[in-house]
């Protein structure tokens, strides 16, 4: 269950938080309590969507394995507009690209720990377990946004909207 939902340029996301810490971002929320998102979190997201170079830096609370924590720390250090491959991260960790991909898939806060910046050696790779659907369209949107390309907003299926206006947060 997520605490709130927010409209973003790529569709509605579910968010959860506790004590001024972000605890979850769900890119395709199903159950949301409907409470209002806190101002500090809205400000972080608005800053990111206004300026692709903005690093979302709110405090987070993570639950994961030690290996996932190491992967997430490396990913959090990837600058906006940059990309690293699953293989490069795996080599740095002495692991496999598949293990890095699995850690990306388990990332509970994908905008704060930007797994979209991790790509395969031959293309985009997947995103949050999706290889060719809506979530991959979100990954492409995020990468284009951070490259300064001003991508068109997406609807809930991952298709570009006909309008160039962005839904407000």
FENBEL-V787448 format. One line per field, one symbol per residue. ss: DSSP state (A for helix, B for strand, O for the rest). phi: phi as a letter, one per 20 degrees, with the letter a starting at -180 (. if undefined). burial: 1 if it has 24 or more other ideal C-beta (glycine too) atoms within 12 Angstrom, else 0. A space follows every 50 residues. Layout:
ss->???
phi->???
burial->???
This chain:
ss->OBOBBBBBOOBBBBBBBBOOBBBBBBOOOOOBOOOOOOAAAAAAAAAAAA OOOOOOOOOBOOOOOAAAAAAAAAAAOOOOOOOBBAAAAAAAAOOOAAAA AAAAAOOOBOOOOOAAABBBOOBOOOBOOBOOOAAAAAAAAAAAAAOOOO OOOBOOOOOBOOOOOOOOO
phi->.dfbccecfdpfdeccbblmcfdacdfbfddcfnffffgffffffffffe cfefefcffccdcafffggfffffffeffgndccegffffffemcdffff fffffefecfefdfffedcefdrfmdblnedbdgffffgfffffgfemel ffgdefenefffeeedfff
burial->01111111111111111000011111111000000010001101100110 01000101010100000100110111010100111100110010101001 11111111111111111111000111110100011111111111110000 1011000100000000001
